Amino acid sequence: MSQCEETTTPRIYIACLASYNRSILHGRWIDAIDADDIRAEIAAMLAESPVPGAEEWAIHDYEGFGSLQVSEFEDLEQVAEIGRLIDEYGQAFAAYAAHVGIDFATEVGFQEAYRGEWGSEEEYGEEIFDEWYANQIPENIRCYIDYEAYAHDLFMNDCYSIENPDGGVYVFMNQ
């Protein structure tokens, strides 16, 4: 399986297995946002199959899921829910789902863990440090703060980051 990132809407390519087993390429790209819509598109694709009575299908490709792996026989409800959440929250959710696993990726879990996108872990650490301690440290002493070390400690214990392919990092709290 491969994943292309040319689209923002998560999609799956559903192949007709009766055609595939006869060396005929027959299938279609389907937006992976709503399970009922996916099932309807699969039924229509199978009805148009060059092999009469075709019933079996498989996911042969996908795009818009980031680094998340989608298997051939993934549950459509799960694919649609993950697709909907990626469509709603963007590639940060795809990165989260790839990290925790497709079976454990939930909207609530994402909302509780996700802190946002930063240019680097150090940038996140600096912002958090300033947010928590800015009023307690005189301006003339701030230049002595080792934000890199602070960020290092944050990401050893409290947080984790996932690299954004477009640059920067997505930051999540450990739960």
N, C-alpha and C positions, 0 to 999 in steps of 0.2 A: 504494500500500500504506500502511496505517496501523499504528501499534502502540499498543495499549491496555495499560496496566499494572495491570489489575484482577486478574490472576492471578500467582501466583509460579511456576507450572510453565510453561515455554515451550510454546506451542501454535501450530499452523499450521491455517489453514482451507484445505482442499483442495476445489476445485470440479471438477465434471464438465464437461469442455469441450463434449461433445456436447449437454448440456442448456443450457449457457451460450450456445452458438451458436444455440439455438432460443429464446432469451430466457426460459429456465426456470432459476431458481436452485435448484441441487441440489449439495449438498456437505456437509462436516462438519468440525467442529473436532476436531483430533487432538493429543494430547500428543506433543510432539516430543522424545522421550527415547530411543527405541529404534527403529532403522531397520526391523527386522522387524515390529514392532508397527504402525509407520506404514504399511508396505506392505500388511499385512493389513487395516487400516482402510480404505485406499484401495480395495482390491479389493472389500471389502464395500459401500462407498459406490457404486462403479461398478456392482456387481451390482444395487443398488436403484434405479439411474437410471431415470427415466421414458422415456429413449431406449434402446431395445433395442440391445445390442451395444456400449455405451459403453466406450471403452478409454482415452481421453486425459483427462488431468487437469492441473491447475496449482495452485500455491500462490497464493491470492488475498488472503490476509491472514495476519497473525501477531500474537502478543502474548507478552510475557514476555521479549523479546529486547533490551530497552532501546533504545538508539539504533542497534543493528546492523540493517542493511538485509538482508532476505531476499528474494531474487528469485523470480519465478514458477517458474522451472525449476531451482532450486538442487538440487544433489545431495543425495538423502535421507540418505545416510551422513553427509555433512558437517553437515546440519541437525540430525540426531539427536545427533551427537557434541557440537556446540556447545550444543544443548539440554540434554544430560546434564551438561555442564560448568557451564552456568548454574544448573541445578538443584542441583548440588553446591556451587558456590562463590558463587552469588548474582549480583547485578547487577554486582559488580566484574568478573566474567569477561565479562559482556556488554559492559561499557565497554572492557575490554581488547580483545575481539574486534572491536569497532567501530573501535578505534584502529589495530590492526595489520592488519585485514582478515580476512574470513572464511576465506580460503585460508591464512592464516598463523597463525591462533589455535590454539595447542596447549596442552595441560595443562602440559607441561614448561616451555614458554615463559612461561606465566602464573605458575607456581610460582617460577620464577627471578626474574621481574621484580616481582611484587606485594609491596609492603611493608605494605599495610594501608590503613585509612581514618582520616582525621584531619579535624578541623574546618576546617583551612586549611593551606596550604603553610607558613605561618609556624609553626603549631603543630607540624607535622612537623619543621621545621628546628630548633626549640627542643628537641624531644625528642632528636633525633639529636645535636645539639651537647652537650647534657647527658650523654647516654650516652657519647660519645667523650671529652669533656673535663672532666666534672664533678669528678673527683679532682685535676685539675691546676690548677683556678682557685679561689682563696680565695672564700669566701662573700661577703665584703664588696666584691668586685670584680664579681660577677655582674650587678649592676644596670646595669653599663656595656656589657654585651654587646648588640650590635645583631642580634637574632635575625631581624628582617625582612631585613636585608642578607645574613645567612648563608643564610637560606632562598632568597633570590633567586639567590645563586650556586649553591646546590645544584640548583635547578630550571633553571638555564641550562646546566649541564653534565652532571650525574649522574642526574637524575630528571626525571620528567614527572608531571603530575597530570591527572586527568580529573574533572570536576565530577560529583558525585553529585546527581541530581535531588532527592533528599530532604534535601540539605544536606551541606556538607563536600566533601572530595575523596578520590578513590582515588589512592594514590601508587604509582608504578612506577619501577624503576630502568631507565635506558637500557642496552641490551645491545649 
